[in-house]
Amino acid sequence: MIILFNVCRFKKSYITYPALIFTFLFMFAQNSFSQSRSGLGVRFGINKPYADAYSFSSGAAFQVNIAFNRKWGFEPSIGYDRIKGDRETIFYPEELIKLNPELYPEPSHTFIEAESLQLFHIDLATRYYLTSDLFAKLGPVLYIAGGNEDIVAGGIGGTAAVGYQLMMDNRNKLELVFNTDLINSRNGRGNGVIPIAGLKVAYSFNFNRP
């Protein structure tokens, strides 16, 4: 800003004044559009549990943003994630099956590390803005998960995330969020507390203008 003022003072040029006006407008727009705002949104993305028994999959959620002030907000959401379990199929040679039919009753066998999960969850996260566009989220998760036609997980877990928002205008914004959720599952080698990493892209429509 000091450089722009010096240029305007010592150099009589019509180019410097539009540059100065643009700088003020840009700073004002960033302060106005950013930080906590109330609105509705949807998010989509990929997930991958840290356990080796699972692989990459995807999910989606509907979220509500409730702003308390410019720094704090509450974000309840209802979501679905498919947690994909790994499995491996081994095909036995025909010669082995003929020689030892009692050992190889089937031409192939599938080894299952962990069953896939259909995870339904309600997140109750508190959102805090570290800067005008960078935020963090933390809160409990109510979840239920089914696998192999049975309920294999359910209860209260947790979620933590960090994200960055990009304002498209004073009503619409995009968010890039990296999150980790915790659930407890009884699912083959995937038993126990499972941290699930996710990378999500969200779109949100803000109710109130800045």
C-alpha positions in Angstrom: 0.0 0.0 0.0 2.9 2.4 0.8 4.4 1.8 -2.6 1.1 2.6 -4.3 0.7 5.8 -2.4 4.3 6.9 -3.2 3.6 6.2 -6.9 0.5 8.3 -6.8 2.2 11.1 -5.1 5.4 11.4 -7.1 4.3 10.2 -10.5 1.3 11.8 -12.2 0.0 8.9 -14.1 -3.6 7.9 -14.7 -2.6 4.2 -14.5 -1.8 4.3 -10.8 -5.3 5.4 -9.6 -7.2 2.5 -11.1 -4.6 0.1 -9.6 -5.1 1.7 -6.2 -8.9 1.5 -6.5 -8.7 -2.2 -7.6 -6.5 -3.0 -4.5 -9.0 -1.5 -2.1 -11.9 -3.4 -3.8 -10.0 -6.7 -3.7 -9.2 -6.3 0.0 -12.8 -5.4 0.7 -14.2 -8.3 -1.3 -12.0 -10.8 0.5 -13.0 -9.5 4.0 -16.7 -9.4 3.0 -17.1 -12.7 1.3 -14.9 -14.9 3.6 -15.4 -16.3 7.0 -18.4 -17.9 8.6 -21.7 -17.7 6.7 -25.0 -19.6 7.1 -26.0 -21.7 4.1 -26.8 -25.1 2.6 -24.4 -27.3 0.7 -23.4 -30.7 -0.7 -20.0 -32.5 -0.7 -18.5 -35.3 -2.7 -15.1 -37.0 -2.5 -13.0 -40.1 -1.9 -12.1 -42.0 1.3 -9.5 -44.5 2.3 -9.3 -46.1 5.8 -5.7 -46.2 7.2 -6.1 -50.0 7.7 -4.6 -52.1 4.9 -7.7 -54.3 4.8 -9.5 -51.5 2.9 -9.0 -49.6 -0.4 -10.1 -46.3 -1.9 -13.8 -45.6 -2.3 -16.2 -42.6 -2.4 -19.0 -40.9 -0.6 -21.3 -37.8 -0.4 -23.2 -35.7 2.1 -25.7 -32.9 2.6 -24.5 -30.2 5.0 -25.9 -27.1 6.8 -23.8 -24.2 7.8 -25.0 -22.2 10.8 -22.8 -19.1 11.6 -22.6 -17.9 15.2 -20.3 -15.0 14.3 -17.5 -14.4 11.7 -15.2 -17.0 13.4 -17.4 -19.7 14.8 -20.1 -21.9 13.2 -21.9 -25.2 13.5 -22.1 -27.7 10.6 -24.4 -30.7 10.9 -24.4 -33.0 8.0 -26.0 -36.3 6.8 -23.7 -38.5 4.7 -23.1 -41.8 3.1 -19.7 -43.4 2.4 -18.9 -46.8 0.9 -15.9 -48.3 2.7 -14.4 -50.8 0.3 -12.9 -53.9 1.7 -10.1 -55.7 -0.1 -10.5 -59.3 -1.3 -8.3 -61.6 -3.3 -9.3 -64.6 -5.5 -6.9 -67.5 -6.1 -7.5 -69.9 -9.0 -6.1 -73.4 -8.5 -4.6 -75.4 -11.5 -6.8 -78.2 -12.8 -4.0 -80.7 -12.1 -4.0 -80.0 -8.3 -7.8 -80.3 -8.2 -7.6 -83.8 -9.8 -4.8 -85.0 -7.6 -6.2 -83.7 -4.3 -10.0 -83.1 -4.7 -10.4 -83.1 -1.0 -8.1 -80.2 -0.6 -9.4 -78.2 -3.6 -13.2 -78.8 -3.7 -13.6 -75.6 -5.7 -11.6 -74.3 -8.7 -11.0 -71.0 -6.8 -11.2 -69.4 -3.4 -11.7 -65.8 -2.3 -9.7 -64.5 0.7 -11.5 -61.6 2.3 -9.4 -59.1 4.3 -12.5 -57.2 5.4 -16.1 -56.9 4.1 -17.1 -53.6 2.4 -19.2 -51.3 4.6 -22.2 -49.1 3.8 -21.6 -46.3 6.2 -24.4 -43.9 7.1 -23.5 -41.0 9.5 -24.6 -37.8 11.0 -21.7 -35.3 11.7 -22.2 -32.6 14.4 -19.0 -30.5 13.8 -18.1 -27.1 15.1 -16.3 -25.0 12.5 -13.6 -22.4 13.4 -12.0 -20.0 10.9 -8.2 -19.8 11.4 -8.0 -17.1 8.7 -10.6 -15.6 6.4 -10.6 -18.7 4.2 -8.8 -21.4 6.1 -11.0 -23.3 8.7 -10.9 -26.4 11.0 -13.8 -28.7 12.0 -14.1 -31.0 15.0 -17.1 -32.9 16.5 -18.8 -36.2 17.2 -20.2 -38.6 14.6 -23.3 -40.8 15.0 -23.0 -43.7 12.6 -24.3 -47.1 11.6 -22.6 -49.4 9.1 -23.8 -52.6 7.3 -21.7 -55.3 5.7 -22.5 -58.7 4.3 -26.2 -58.2 5.0 -25.6 -57.5 8.7 -25.0 -54.5 11.0 -21.3 -54.6 11.8 -20.8 -51.2 13.3 -22.7 -48.5 15.1 -22.3 -45.9 17.8 -20.6 -42.6 18.4 -17.3 -41.7 16.7 -15.5 -38.5 15.8 -14.5 -36.3 13.0 -11.7 -33.7 12.4 -11.0 -31.7 9.3 -9.2 -28.8 7.8 -10.4 -27.0 4.8 -10.1 -24.0 2.4 -13.0 -22.1 0.9 -13.0 -20.2 -2.4 -15.8 -17.6 -2.8 -17.2 -17.5 -6.3 -19.4 -14.5 -5.4 -21.2 -13.2 -2.3 -23.6 -16.2 -2.4 -21.8 -19.2 -3.8 -18.6 -20.9 -2.6 -16.5 -24.0 -3.1 -14.6 -25.8 -0.4 -11.7 -28.3 -0.4 -11.7 -30.4 2.8 -9.3 -33.0 4.2 -11.0 -35.0 7.0 -10.4 -38.0 9.2 -13.3 -39.9 10.8 -13.1 -42.5 13.5 -15.5 -45.5 13.7 -15.4 -48.8 15.6 -16.1 -51.9 13.4 -16.3 -55.7 13.8 -15.4 -56.6 10.3 -12.8 -59.4 9.7 -9.2 -58.1 9.8 -10.6 -54.6 9.8 -11.8 -55.0 13.5 -11.4 -52.2 16.0 -11.2 -48.4 15.7 -10.8 -47.4 12.0 -9.5 -44.0 11.1 -11.0 -43.0 7.7 -9.2 -40.3 5.7 -11.2 -38.4 3.2 -10.7 -35.6 0.6 -13.9 -33.8 -0.3 -15.1 -31.0 -2.5 -18.1 -29.1 -1.3 -20.5 -26.5 -2.8 -22.4 -24.2 -0.5 -25.1 -21.5 -1.1 -25.0 -18.8 1.5 -28.3 -17.4 2.8 -27.1 -14.0 3.9 -25.2 -11.4 2.0 -22.0 -10.0 3.5 
